[in-house]
Every structure is written in C-alpha cells, then in structure tokens.
C-alpha cells in the first residue's frame, strides 16, 4: 500500500509528500488505521521502524479540525533529544495545517515555555519532570486533552519515570484516546497498559530483535586495548556516520576528546553538557559536521539520523533490550547498517543473551595485523579522572602563604584533632584556630 490509501487531509498529504514518504513501514501500516478510528493502541516495535510518524500523522489528521490553541494532544518522551525529534517531525509533516507544537523539558529556562503555553499550542511533546512542573504551577491546561501518547515507554520506566507518568495521567480526562509505544514489553508496561488502555489494539512488529538490515559482529579484546582497536577499525573501515556507545558519561567525554585529538570529526553526547551544547552536537551530527558521535545510552535516546552506517558498542550494554535500542540507530528506513561490539571475557553472559534474541550465533572477528597480545600498563590512566585542584580557603590560606607556612584547612585531620571536643561558642573556636596557626609557624 501507499500513504494515499489512508485518505489523509490534503494539507497533511502535502507534508507526507514533501518528507519523501511513499510506502508506509509495517508499524505505520498496522497502527495508523486503528488510531484514525480513535482506538487505543499498544505498539511494540523496535527503534528505527517509523513509529513516530505512526502516531504523529493520525494526531495531525484529528486535530486539523476542531478548536485551536488549546492542548488537545500530549506526547510524553523520556529525553529532551527525543522530544525535539518528535517536535521536528510534527512541524515537518504538519507544516501546512497551522497546528502549533511545543517541546517541554528541563535543563533550560522555563519562562519561554510558559510564554508559548500562554500564547496557545495544540500539541505538547514533554519530558515527565518538567511537564509536572508546569502542571503544579498551573501553567498548562490538560482538561481538553483528546489524545495521549507514551513513547518509548520501556525506557521511561528504566529511567524511573513510572510514578511521574501516573501523576501526569491523573491530570488528564478519562475520556481520551491513549497510545503506548515501546520496543520491549516488561511487566511494568503490561500493568500500565491494563490501567490506561481501554479495549486496545495491539500491534507487534518484530519487537524482540534488531532490524534484519543490520549486520552484527563481535570483537573480543582486552579492556586496555579497546581504544587502539577502535582506531584501527576506523582506519580500515569505509564508514559514513558512526555512533559509539560507552557505559559512562565520563568515558564518553574522554573517548570523544581522544578521537578529536586524533584528527577525527568527533564529539560526545553525555549528561553533563548544557542544553545548548547538546543541541549543537546533535545538529552537527545530523548535518555531517561530526562524523563520529560518542554517547551513553540515556544521552542517545532520540537520535534520529538515517545515515548512521555503524553502531559500535565500545562497552557492551547491560541488557539485551539495551542492545536492541542501541542497534536500532543503524539500518533505519530499510537501509543497511553494521553493529560492532567489543567484548571481554567478562561479557560472555550478556553475549549469550544477545544471541538468543537474534536467534543465531554472532560472528567473532579479529582485525588482521592488530596486536591483541600487547600488555596493558600496570596502572592504566586512560580513563582516570584528573585530580581536582584544591581551592583557596580564604584569608587563612593567604596569611599562611605570606608567612611561608603550610596551613591545614579547618576540615583537615590536624584541625579535627585540635578541635575534637565540642566547642562552646565562637570564642573557643577562634582560640583553637589560633593555636593551630601558631603551631604551624616556623621556629
């Protein structure tokens, strides 16, 4: 079938044509018809199968008629990157409808969001925490809500948003259409479905395994050789755009810096970045300014770049579900992609789980010419945090410097020893401190 068979309004059909959509993906083909009929839908599909458009298009179709500038559709997403991606899709597909959309998330000033809400919006895409802030401040009115979407529900539960989701739902009308999309189906989602969905239609599209357009390979390697192996693979592989996953945000930052110093157009995406910097990195990756993006699992939610040719798991994920989410970033929209995973001897258990999900044994590869027997340093400093410089402690340190003496801080062991008994007022504390200063002066 093609999109014309859905009989969308001409303004929405124009957005579909401009976006280059011709044939709906399986999740779109199965989910759009029941959503258009105002049925509740439970959609199970892996990342990269086109589920964003599967709920955005019916929302635009329904909201195209009816009142404007009141919140009639709410989409809840786990991360700000995903919220922005969904908002971009709404604006692209609904450009001719005149419907206003707004993304709401933390890490940025709340005032512009409040102003836009006061001006009136039709569709809100929000992260749970900041949305609750608006609800409690009575800055958003959900009483006219007609459609509610929970996107990437499994990841929201992994991130601890279950209670927030329940609080948000309690502020929405009982008479509403609800859609829940997820890549996996843990027990928490089953229970939530029973509570929030009414007579739902369940749509399943190969949700237990990554797309069959992805080729998988495992690279056994010692921990201390991972960075050298990564550089060797980058030198010997024809790549278009690469997403590298690490386990921690500190490691993502350090690895991104190392690749950048090595001459690669690389950047890192991790939780310590400001929102402006996160957006700059994402836009740079989408537009090709950065060829390599190093990210953690949480930071990578919402990355929607169809041209990613390789996903490299520098650190293997902790669960098979996380592997599915990561690998879903390549092989999108029926394109082919490669997934490389570095494994150590400690990773065998999760490797067996991944192979069970894939239904086959994954090829183990060795890079020709690479020295896998190179010994590691006795105390590796590759990803060690740099010690922080001690800050000046005010006038006491300044006075000590003038006298050429080294004065311990009030929290040091020497000070604790001299002031171990409970002080009885400011005078006694000053006396103890003078004794300490005198004891440190040169004879």
Helices and strands as residue ranges (DSSP letters): G 3-6, H 10-18, H 26-36, E 41-45, H 51-63, E 73-76, H 80-93, E 101-104, H 111-119, E 123-126, H 128-136, E 147-150, H 153-158, H 162-170, E 177-182, H 187-196, E 201-205, E 214-220, G 223-225, H 226-236, E 242-245, H 249-261, E 266-269, H 275-286, E 292-295, E 310-313, H 320-327, G 332-334, E 337-343, G 345-347, H 348-358, H 395-403, H 413-418, H 426-440
